[in-house]
């Protein structure tokens, strides 16, 4: 796996009430990733980009929702979500702020 490929695997952090709860309870972070990304690629990408130790990765394929636009029906894209479990004592700070 090239470093260029690893930099493209993670698309964005996925923020919701559920992901916030999971982050507090199980030391997990949730990301939107490329649909063709494997667990090993996701693990290496997180370790490379955020300089943390990853214990495990679980992935979930999310089906795009049906949406109406007036009389026509459209569909959102399917996407992949990755639950990344961090090693004990590891943390990812997305805000980049200093802790006092």
Secondary structure, DSSP 8 states (H G I E B T S, - for coil): --HHHHHHHEEEE--SHHHHHHHHHH-EEEEEE-TT--HHHHHHHHHHHH---EEEEEEEEE---EEEETTEEEE---EEEEEEEE-TT----SS-----
